[in-house]
Each structure stands twice: as C-alpha cells, then as structure tokens.
Amino acid sequence: MHGARMDRFDTAILTALQRDGALTNAALAEIVGLSASQISRRRAALEQAGVIEGYAARLSAAKLGHGFRAVIRVNLRGHGQGREEDFARFVAAQPMIRQAFSVSGDADYILDIRARDLEAFADFVHRHLLPHPQVAQVRSEIVLKTLKDEGGVAL
C-alpha cells in the first residue's frame, strides 16, 4: 500500500495520526468523514502494509532533564564490513545517541545526541566515542536553538 494505492482517506488518516497517534477510530472517523469500522479496516491495512510502523508518545527532552542537544559528525579509520558493523553495534548500545545516519559528504556518520548537560555530553565523547577503535575524527556542533523538529512525513 503505497503511492497510487492510497487515496485521500488514507492520507487524511495518516495526517491525523502523525499529529496525534493516540486518536481512537471514532475520533478519526469524525476527522476523516468515514465510519469507525471503515477507519478500523483502513488503519489495520496501513499497519499491515508497514506504512504505519508503530505508535509512540513525543516526550519533552528538556522537561525530562535531557535538554542538551548536539550533532556529531564522525569519520571512521577505514571502511569495510567488519568496521562498520562494529560501529553500528556501538551506536545501537548508546542511549544518548537518539538518531544516527550513514551519510555522504565529508563525514561517515551523523549522530543526534541528547544529554542532561554539557558535562554529560563531554563525558560521552571522551569516555565512549573518542576511545572507540573505529573512530578517527569527531566534530561536534552544540544545538543552540531548535528552529524545527518535526518528525514524520509531509503528506
């Protein structure tokens, strides 16, 4: 279920769920203009097709004491299956790394970091990231202000 197989009702359902994943089928029915049973069938089909990957609450990192954010650009010492798999396992095991991307350009990876404060961030960089045997270079940018932080997909 993608592209041509989705209609305006599916798009409306997805748009509403991106704003509020806790919407009931009855609430979606009012928003979209279909019956709750039609919404239920369509929602189940979107879930089964993997268009809806899951549901999660958006939490306030700042209010939970993790208001420090940084972006780290990482270059590895070399490339090869074993090295990249080793680094991927390291990334997966680090709770401060909230998003990680393999990228083109002058960095191999971009890491989105959330921490309590500068001290916790520095501790992560110096005690975990820099000592990693695959890491050759690290460049950090501290996020001063978030202009836009919108997940999901523009529909």
Summary of the structure (lengths in Angstrom):
residues: 155
radius of gyration: 20.1
end to end distance: 14.7
largest distance: 57.1
contacts: 362
relative contact order: 0.15
helix: 39%
strand: 19%
